[in-house]
Amino acid sequence: MASTVKDVAKLAGVSATTVSLVMNGKSGISQETRSRVMHAAKSLKYSQRSARAGRDEALGTLRFLKIAKHGHTVNRDHNTFISDYIDGMSREASACGYKLEIVSFEGETIESIVSSLAGTSVDGLVVLGTELTELDIKLLQAVPTPLVVIDSFFDVLECNFVNMNNKDAVYKIIAYFVECGFKNIGFIASNVQTVNFQLRKDAFVEGMKAFGLNFSTRNIVTVDSTYDGAYQDMLSKLNNGLVVPECYFCTNDIITYGCIKALREFNVRIPQDISVIGFDNLPMSATMEPPLTTIDVSKSKIGYLAIRLLDELIDADEKQPAVKILVGANLVTRDSVAPTVLHS
């Protein structure tokens, strides 16, 4: 019987992913580890040709569960966002020798999703946790398959998470507003309950205090998370006499687009009258007028890390402690924030 990736990994004392990376000439592996893998491969008569030939079936199948529990955040508006996750997962799954399946669930209960997974032959699961509660994730953990949740994070839940660092991102936004001369900073929140939305709101309140800025709950506006919903809600608030601050940080780009549309109908100019920063760096943010300053988090990096973590769980001989990874953010500065000179 021909040797497999796992045979080489066991002999070399490394993960199957490391073997796959070495045999395919990838970077990021130390010379000592590379030599150990090559020595093990040679002794087992495992060649690069056999690595490539067996790659399609080498390590098995992973499945990404795209769950839209209510569809307020996992919807058509965010398809680009989710596609970036999938791109990162697909590339790394392929590099590691796995097949990646993508299965969508819309409006289904978590119990029915768990039931549908009973008896599946997949080796690992990545779950889109955007719209999931802590209880939902606990229910999914009943599936006896290694599992990693992305786009969500619970401190006290014994589960594997890969998420963006919301606090780091929000602090960068407040720091930039301060640098531009703003003190009266508002926040546009969402009435849809997701972990990331709540983390951003909490970070905003904490960040305002950390920067020594006066904070008033009157400067927090709550709207729907869809484009049309955010537009209608902001329009209603403006009609009812909402007094806008010098600038707004919006929970995400989709909400930002809807709110900007409403502000324009009230002849509020961006950025001359009010400056705005979004979150997500969706493609439209760079092409709208004016181009939107926003937070960019590498969604493909999150997808990549989810597969790497999942592979380690699959390859482990014993139960592993939960791993929780937060990926940092960059502020992409464009023209939706007025230069300091306009506020001096």
Secondary structure, 3 states (H helix, E strand, C coil): CCCCHHHHHHHHCCCHHHHHHHHCCCCCCCHHHHHHHHHHHHHCCCCHHHHHHCCCCCCEEEEEEEEECCCCCCCHHHHHHHHHHHHHHHHHHHHHCEEEEEEEEECCCHHHHHHHHCCCCCCEEEEECCCCCHHHHHHHCCCCCCEEEECCCCCCCCCEEEEECHHHHHHHHHHHHHHCCCCCEEEEEECCCCHHHHHHHHHHHHHHHHCCCCCCHHHEEEECCCHHHHHHHHHHHHHCCCCCCCEEEECCHHHHHHHHHHHHHCCCCCCCCCEEEEECCCCHHHHCCCCCEEEEECHHHHHHHHHHHHHHHHHCCCCCCCCEEEECEEEECCCCCCCHHHHC
